[in-house]
């Protein structure tokens, strides 16, 4: 008997995804691991138990988690699930630790070694493990489908003997992975697409997909990116000009999709109530950041809200889960790619190298402690602080520390400027 990998059925009613596929079950077995899948785990992802069994898995029950050496999940296990795990079990999932310090502390208390897949570094070696990209890609696609469904009109231009149906106008706010897929999907459906982002570098990506880039392209905008590829804080004057341009543009759109999300922080507000009020009756806004407070004023998590001027604000939760059959296949491959790096090919057992860059970046708890530096104090639950203004961060970082007694401080040189400060 080798070490056992357990795939449970997700207990959250809003989570239809599963952490394995028949393909990854076969691959895990090829590593020398025994795989147990809880009955019904893949039902909502269109994977029946029989498919897992054909791939080499044993179909078990929830209690089989007690024998597992590795548990693969979609969402962070709750306290009830943790009680069923033995101490030392390795648990890999999307842990969502920001603002959930009590839950992180519970993981440490349970004595399990946990890995948070959303912390996977975006380096070449880890591309196949990038769950944020795989799931955001599907979220961008589904956002367009949801928007088109609520819009209840045709998206492409149609010229018929009875007249012409105009193409729908779709505006994408935020050009990350989700935004790029939303652009591509809306274009494939025949819409006229525009997009905006604070990073000048994405302009070419937007145009390469056949969309028009919207921004106030003055000298400040052209210099709005650091050497590391991050956006610089824009001046109040620029922000006002960009807001005015965006507000004027939104008033003419049929579908607006917002994708701006900052890990560990409330989502930035991009669309005000006044902008919503300026839109035409029947227009639709799809807010992909609604789980973190939303980009659209008036968005409600888990609901489709219709405003007084008959504009719909779509706030679906777990958008990748709305295409669970596809999302589960990609997520399962992300998990397998990571597990493969943790298994010793000779002994066919889990051999976690705590000096590995991937392990250091993703390990959340280990040996009864919270070990990730960003959450090391999670044993003492706290309230997530409000975002710190960029100017305050710069001022704090630049403040010199007091010299130690009897040891004069060395003079500062220009090269001593903190990294990341513009």
Wavefront OBJ file of the C-alpha trace (Angstrom):
o trace
v 0.000 0.000 0.000
v 1.291 3.399 -0.975
v 0.343 6.739 0.450
v -3.306 7.727 0.042
v -4.709 10.780 -1.722
v -8.306 11.620 -0.810
v -10.637 13.681 -3.003
v -13.699 14.821 -0.988
v -17.043 16.130 -2.130
v -17.110 19.893 -1.555
v -19.520 20.753 1.275
v -20.196 24.337 0.189
v -23.511 24.403 -1.660
v -22.094 27.106 -3.958
v -19.080 25.005 -4.968
v -19.802 22.491 -7.759
v -16.150 21.967 -8.729
v -14.064 18.936 -7.783
v -10.301 18.664 -7.213
v -9.646 15.704 -9.527
v -10.549 14.331 -12.927
v -10.293 10.802 -14.326
v -7.108 11.923 -16.089
v -5.428 13.210 -12.909
v -6.549 10.152 -10.936
v -4.704 7.993 -13.467
v -1.652 10.240 -13.254
v -1.649 10.227 -9.437
v -1.808 6.418 -9.483
v 1.135 6.489 -11.884
v 3.155 8.293 -9.197
v 2.567 5.334 -6.878
v -0.240 6.935 -4.846
v -3.524 5.286 -3.879
v -6.482 7.490 -4.769
v -9.805 7.507 -2.916
v -12.644 9.662 -4.256
v -15.670 10.351 -2.079
v -18.868 9.157 -3.699
v -20.621 11.950 -5.561
v -17.558 14.234 -5.485
v -17.677 14.878 -9.218
v -21.421 14.751 -9.843
v -21.879 18.515 -10.218
v -18.880 18.644 -12.553
v -20.407 15.943 -14.769
v -17.937 13.284 -13.620
v -19.774 10.188 -12.330
v -18.182 7.851 -9.798
v -17.816 5.204 -12.507
v -15.394 7.399 -14.462
v -13.155 7.835 -11.420
v -13.298 4.089 -10.744
v -12.302 3.257 -14.335
v -9.290 5.548 -13.919
v -8.116 3.569 -10.901
v -9.708 5.313 -7.914
v -11.482 3.653 -5.016
v -14.912 5.180 -4.432
v -15.175 5.839 -0.710
v -16.979 7.886 1.906
v -16.238 11.086 3.817
v -14.752 9.132 6.732
v -11.945 7.862 4.497
v -10.287 11.254 4.952
v -8.978 9.950 8.288
v -6.629 7.558 6.438
v -5.411 10.093 3.884
v -1.846 11.353 3.659
v -2.874 14.009 1.111
v -6.247 15.729 0.696
v -6.945 17.633 -2.520
v -9.790 20.166 -2.316
v -11.203 23.147 -4.124
v -11.987 25.260 -1.041
v -10.369 25.533 2.377
v -11.601 22.766 4.749
v -13.900 23.850 7.555
v -13.497 22.871 11.193
v -15.842 19.895 10.828
v -13.700 18.517 8.007
v -10.460 19.193 9.880
v -11.644 17.008 12.761
v -11.656 14.093 10.325
v -8.039 14.556 9.215
v -5.096 12.978 10.974
v -2.300 15.229 12.203
v 0.367 15.744 9.560
v -1.991 15.371 6.593
v -1.054 17.521 3.611
v -4.015 19.577 2.380
v -3.852 21.431 -0.940
v -6.641 23.832 -1.944
v -7.589 27.434 -2.702
v -7.312 28.561 0.922
v -8.545 32.184 0.610
v -6.701 33.224 3.792
v -7.033 37.015 3.498
v -9.358 38.308 6.186
v -9.912 34.759 7.465
v -7.324 34.614 10.227
v -9.488 32.495 12.526
v -9.838 29.857 9.806
v -6.077 29.913 9.140
v -5.425 29.502 12.866
v -7.787 26.504 12.870
v -5.710 24.875 10.126
v -2.575 25.270 12.238
v -4.336 23.963 15.348
v -5.429 20.846 13.460
v -1.765 20.036 12.780
v -2.163 19.776 9.013
v 0.349 21.001 6.446
v -1.547 23.226 4.043
v -0.730 24.784 0.690
v -2.624 27.742 -0.753
v -2.704 27.264 -4.524
v -3.561 30.898 -5.262
v -0.105 31.875 -3.946
v 1.658 29.903 -6.686
v 4.377 32.205 -8.089
v 3.934 33.219 -11.700
v 7.200 31.819 -12.996
v 7.853 29.610 -16.026
v 8.246 26.460 -13.935
v 4.845 26.944 -12.287
v 2.734 27.927 -15.303
v 0.903 24.589 -15.290
v 0.064 25.115 -11.586
v -1.375 28.632 -11.904
v -4.937 28.229 -10.604
v -5.614 31.967 -10.678
v -5.045 32.047 -14.429
v -6.900 28.828 -15.233
v -9.969 29.850 -13.263
v -9.905 33.561 -14.206
v -9.762 32.563 -17.866
v -13.084 30.742 -17.494
v -14.535 33.548 -15.356
v -13.852 36.040 -18.159
v -15.578 33.767 -20.653
v -18.585 33.148 -18.414
v -18.946 36.858 -17.607
v -19.668 37.539 -21.272
v -22.118 34.637 -21.460
v -23.927 35.878 -18.343
v -23.971 39.431 -19.674
v -25.344 38.318 -23.041
v -28.035 36.244 -21.307
v -29.254 39.183 -19.230
v -28.998 41.580 -22.197
v -31.559 39.429 -24.075
v -30.652 40.911 -27.443
v -28.369 39.708 -30.223
v -24.686 40.608 -29.841
v -23.488 40.557 -33.478
v -24.648 42.907 -36.184
v -27.177 41.175 -38.434
v -28.200 42.538 -41.812
v -31.484 41.013 -42.914
v -34.237 41.749 -45.416
v -36.335 42.913 -42.483
v -33.707 45.365 -41.319
v -30.371 45.596 -39.515
v -29.723 44.512 -35.932
v -26.900 46.698 -34.532
v -23.925 45.085 -32.814
v -23.878 45.283 -29.032
v -21.264 47.496 -27.401
v -19.229 45.732 -24.699
v -16.773 47.508 -22.382
v -14.191 45.519 -20.357
v -12.670 47.254 -17.323
v -9.416 45.587 -16.294
v -7.262 43.659 -18.761
v -5.830 40.776 -16.772
v -6.418 37.112 -17.617
v -10.192 37.397 -17.099
v -10.386 40.657 -19.014
v -8.465 39.344 -22.004
v -10.689 36.271 -22.246
v -13.778 38.468 -21.913
v -12.529 40.592 -24.828
v -11.854 37.517 -26.956
v -15.242 35.959 -26.157
v -17.221 39.141 -26.804
v -15.390 39.617 -30.107
v -16.120 36.022 -31.143
v -19.799 36.710 -30.471
v -19.662 39.724 -32.773
v -19.805 42.613 -30.286
v -17.997 45.928 -30.667
v -15.514 45.779 -27.790
v -13.557 48.438 -25.926
v -11.350 47.938 -22.870
v -9.416 49.979 -20.325
v -6.596 49.378 -17.853
v -4.127 51.529 -15.929
v -1.132 49.776 -17.506
v 0.011 51.146 -20.882
v 1.606 47.804 -21.811
v -1.760 46.067 -22.227
v -2.840 48.381 -25.046
v -1.211 46.147 -27.661
v -2.821 43.043 -26.154
v -6.244 44.671 -26.337
v -5.725 45.734 -29.945
v -4.376 42.309 -30.931
v -7.755 40.829 -29.946
v -9.619 43.275 -32.149
v -10.797 45.654 -29.427
v -10.229 49.377 -28.950
v -8.214 50.621 -25.974
v -9.709 53.482 -23.955
v -7.511 55.765 -21.860
v -6.336 59.353 -21.531
v -3.015 58.775 -23.290
v -1.035 61.794 -22.147
v 2.624 61.902 -21.064
v 1.747 60.794 -17.527
v -0.051 57.707 -18.819
v 2.886 56.728 -21.011
v 5.137 56.711 -17.941
v 2.609 54.972 -15.705
v 4.460 51.690 -15.352
v 7.466 50.796 -13.220
v 10.431 48.789 -14.454
v 8.915 45.797 -12.681
v 5.717 46.014 -14.706
v 3.516 47.493 -11.995
v 1.262 50.523 -12.312
v 2.378 53.749 -10.670
v -0.012 55.868 -8.657
v -1.549 58.452 -10.975
v -2.032 62.117 -10.108
v -5.420 63.419 -8.996
v -5.620 65.409 -12.221
v -5.109 62.319 -14.347
v -7.588 60.286 -12.285
v -10.225 62.982 -12.813
v -9.642 63.039 -16.593
v -9.777 59.247 -16.816
v -12.950 59.105 -14.706
v -14.658 61.658 -16.937
v -13.697 59.731 -20.086
v -14.870 56.428 -18.565
v -18.172 57.892 -17.354
v -18.933 59.306 -20.801
v -18.082 55.955 -22.402
v -20.116 53.798 -19.993
v -23.265 55.803 -20.745
v -23.118 54.522 -24.346
v -22.450 50.836 -23.560
v -24.809 47.853 -23.654
v -22.707 45.505 -21.485
v -19.952 46.483 -19.022
v -17.760 43.815 -17.387
v -15.505 44.728 -14.453
v -12.608 42.481 -13.413
v -10.446 44.565 -11.017
v -9.463 42.620 -7.910
v -6.597 43.199 -5.456
v -5.634 40.151 -3.321
v -6.339 40.765 0.340
v -8.002 44.135 -0.200
v -11.508 45.343 -0.937
v -12.156 45.569 -4.665
v -11.702 49.097 -6.066
v -14.897 50.900 -7.033
v -14.820 51.543 -10.778
v -18.460 52.269 -11.591
v -20.411 54.744 -9.460
v -24.157 54.875 -8.954
v -24.214 57.977 -11.162
v -22.551 56.037 -13.976
v -25.084 53.229 -13.596
v -27.908 55.789 -13.703
v -26.521 57.193 -16.964
v -26.801 53.857 -18.796
v -29.602 52.999 -21.201
v -32.552 50.857 -20.022
v -31.776 47.192 -20.688
v -28.028 47.633 -20.269
v -26.089 45.113 -18.156
v -23.121 45.307 -15.771
v -21.299 42.120 -14.754
v -19.157 42.483 -11.603
v -16.513 39.759 -11.301
v -15.169 41.256 -8.052
v -18.451 41.124 -6.143
v -17.085 38.610 -3.599
v -14.587 41.253 -2.417
v -17.007 44.158 -2.234
v -17.452 44.683 -5.960
v -16.301 47.162 -8.595
v -19.836 48.399 -9.247
v -21.771 50.490 -6.750
v -25.039 48.685 -6.064
v -23.779 45.171 -6.863
v -25.102 42.512 -4.468
v -23.231 39.203 -3.991
v -25.197 36.304 -5.427
v -27.915 38.430 -7.003
v -28.920 40.097 -10.243
v -30.140 43.565 -9.261
v -32.383 45.676 -11.514
v -32.017 49.406 -10.909
v -34.666 52.105 -11.109
v -33.591 52.916 -14.680
v -33.898 49.225 -15.661
v -30.174 48.433 -15.729
v -29.167 44.974 -14.502
v -26.149 44.513 -12.212
v -25.008 40.869 -12.234
v -23.242 39.720 -9.060
v -22.935 35.950 -9.417
v -20.682 34.211 -6.880
v -18.035 31.678 -7.891
v -18.224 32.457 -11.600
v -15.709 29.705 -12.599
v -18.035 27.272 -10.818
v -20.770 28.235 -13.274
v -18.784 26.253 -15.848
v -17.759 23.588 -13.342
v -17.192 20.785 -15.841
v -14.482 22.801 -17.585
v -13.141 24.522 -14.452
v -12.663 21.225 -12.611
v -10.628 19.702 -15.434
v -8.221 22.662 -15.459
v -8.027 22.935 -11.661
v -7.341 19.211 -11.326
v -4.415 19.506 -13.736
v -3.066 22.496 -11.741
v -3.155 20.367 -8.569
v -1.533 17.332 -10.165
v 1.303 19.422 -11.597
v 2.071 20.689 -8.077
v 1.685 17.306 -6.338
v 4.092 15.796 -8.849
v 6.832 18.155 -7.587
v 6.245 16.967 -4.014
v 6.558 13.219 -4.667
v 9.864 11.376 -4.489
v 10.011 9.325 -7.695
v 12.183 6.647 -6.079
v 10.239 5.965 -2.878
v 6.878 6.990 -4.448
v 6.000 8.892 -1.294
v 5.420 12.531 -0.447
v 8.758 14.246 0.254
v 8.165 17.971 0.777
v 11.314 20.029 0.204
v 10.729 23.091 2.378
v 13.544 24.928 0.622
v 11.822 24.683 -2.760
v 10.633 28.053 -4.068
v 7.154 26.715 -4.848
v 6.788 25.244 -1.377
v 7.997 28.409 0.346
v 5.591 30.540 -1.664
v 2.482 28.403 -1.071
v 2.898 26.697 2.323
v 0.415 28.242 4.758
v 0.617 26.032 7.882
v 3.056 23.345 8.979
v 3.883 21.566 12.222
v 1.050 23.209 14.146
v 2.037 26.748 13.147
v 1.128 29.349 10.550
v 4.343 29.573 8.535
v 3.498 31.851 5.621
v 5.097 35.241 6.423
v 1.983 37.174 5.383
v -0.138 35.321 7.956
v 2.337 34.426 10.686
v 0.186 36.185 13.303
v -3.009 34.425 12.286
v -3.072 32.473 15.568
v -4.375 35.752 17.006
v -7.448 36.570 14.878
v -7.592 40.183 13.774
v -9.660 42.391 11.526
v -8.193 42.905 8.049
v -6.869 46.495 7.982
v -8.021 49.073 5.486
v -5.824 49.733 2.477
v -2.857 51.976 3.246
v -2.599 55.010 0.958
v 0.396 54.749 -1.349
v 1.847 58.049 -0.102
v 1.779 56.778 3.481
v 3.545 53.581 2.443
v 6.263 55.569 0.706
v 6.705 57.854 3.699
v 6.919 54.960 6.134
v 9.381 53.048 3.975
v 11.595 56.064 3.538
v 11.747 56.956 7.244
v 15.266 56.125 8.508
v 15.527 53.950 11.598
v 17.194 55.274 14.741
v 20.839 54.372 15.055
v 21.793 51.782 17.643
v 23.572 53.144 20.746
v 27.273 53.950 20.211
v 27.009 52.969 16.557
v 26.617 55.885 14.157
v 24.390 55.265 11.183
v 26.103 54.944 7.821
v 25.350 57.773 5.403
v 22.637 56.965 2.862
v 23.492 56.708 -0.796
v 21.073 56.955 -3.703
v 21.282 53.158 -4.119
v 19.765 52.631 -0.665
v 16.319 53.651 -1.871
v 13.781 50.908 -0.980
v 12.852 48.655 -3.870
v 9.432 49.223 -5.389
v 9.291 52.917 -4.510
v 8.779 55.063 -7.597
l 1 2 3 4 5 6 7 8 9 10 11 12 13 14 15 16 17 18 19 20 21 22 23 24 25 26 27 28 29 30 31 32 33 34 35 36 37 38 39 40 41 42 43 44 45 46 47 48 49 50 51 52 53 54 55 56 57 58 59 60 61 62 63 64 65 66 67 68 69 70 71 72 73 74 75 76 77 78 79 80 81 82 83 84 85 86 87 88 89 90 91 92 93 94 95 96 97 98 99 100 101 102 103 104 105 106 107 108 109 110 111 112 113 114 115 116 117 118 119 120 121 122 123 124 125 126 127 128 129 130 131 132 133 134 135 136 137 138 139 140 141 142 143 144 145 146 147 148 149 150 151 152 153 154 155 156 157 158 159 160 161 162 163 164 165 166 167 168 169 170 171 172 173 174 175 176 177 178 179 180 181 182 183 184 185 186 187 188 189 190 191 192 193 194 195 196 197 198 199 200 201 202 203 204 205 206 207 208 209 210 211 212 213 214 215 216 217 218 219 220 221 222 223 224 225 226 227 228 229 230 231 232 233 234 235 236 237 238 239 240 241 242 243 244 245 246 247 248 249 250 251 252 253 254 255 256 257 258 259 260 261 262 263 264 265 266 267 268 269 270 271 272 273 274 275 276 277 278 279 280 281 282 283 284 285 286 287 288 289 290 291 292 293 294 295 296 297 298 299 300 301 302 303 304 305 306 307 308 309 310 311 312 313 314 315 316 317 318 319 320 321 322 323 324 325 326 327 328 329 330 331 332 333 334 335 336 337 338 339 340 341 342 343 344 345 346 347 348 349 350 351 352 353 354 355 356 357 358 359 360 361 362 363 364 365 366 367 368 369 370 371 372 373 374 375 376 377 378 379 380 381 382 383 384 385 386 387 388 389 390 391 392 393 394 395 396 397 398 399 400 401 402 403 404 405 406 407 408 409 410 411 412 413 414 415 416 417 418 419 420 421 422
